[in-house]
């Protein structure tokens, strides 16, 4: 076994286990290869759909470094912050 891999085990319902092996046979691969492909695809989808943070470090600060408040109207605040 490769040193870059981790061995794990899961309990599958019998019906799903049988269907998984049937799907792998139809696809011409092993159940292991099928599992790896599906897990990799799902991980990529989740990473691609991660929400983008609303503020960026390059945005000007709302409060000056001295900690004094800046008088902003709601409209000015909405102009500074991007909402999804």
N, C-alpha and C positions, 0 to 999 in steps of 0.2 A: 504494500500500500504506500502511496505517495506521502511524504512528510507534510505536504501542504494541504492535506485533507483531514476532515474530522469525521469519525464514524458516529452515526446517530441511528436511532431506531424510533419507529412510530407504530402505533396500533391502528390498523385500517379495518373498517367493516369488511367482512368476507366478500360481499357483493362488489364493493368498490375495488378490492384487491384483484378479484377475477377480471373485472372490466378493465382495470389498468393493464394487466398482462395481455388481454385481448387487444387493447389499443396499441400496445407496444409491438405486438406481433404484426398487426395490420400495417404499422408504420415501418416495420423492418428493423427495429432496434430493441434493446433490452429495456426492462422496466426501470433499471437504474438510469439509463440514458434519458428515458422519457421523463422521469422525476426531475433530473438535473435541468433539462430543457424548460420544463414548466416553472420550476422554482426560479430560474434565472430570468425568465420572461416576466414573472410577477414582480420580482425585485426591481427590474428595470422600469416597469410601469409605475410602481410606487415612487421611485426616485424621480421620475419625469413629472409626476403630478404634485410634487412637494410645493406648498405655497411659497411665494416669494415674499420676503420680509417687506413690510411697509416703509420703513425708514432705512436710509443708507448712511454710512459713516461720513460720506461726502456732503450730506445735507447740512446747511447751516444750523447751529444750535438754536433752540427756541429760547432757552435761558442763557444769558451771557455767563462766562466762566465765574464772574464775581458772585453769581447767585441772585442778582437782582432781577425782578420780573420785567418782562417786556409787555407793554399794553398792546394786545392784539384783539381784533374783533373776531367773531366766529367766521366771517367770510375770509379774513386773512389766514386764519388757521386752516380752513379747508383748502386754501390755495397752496399751503405749504405741505400738506399731508395728502398722499394719494390713497384713496379708498378703493377697495376691489369692486 
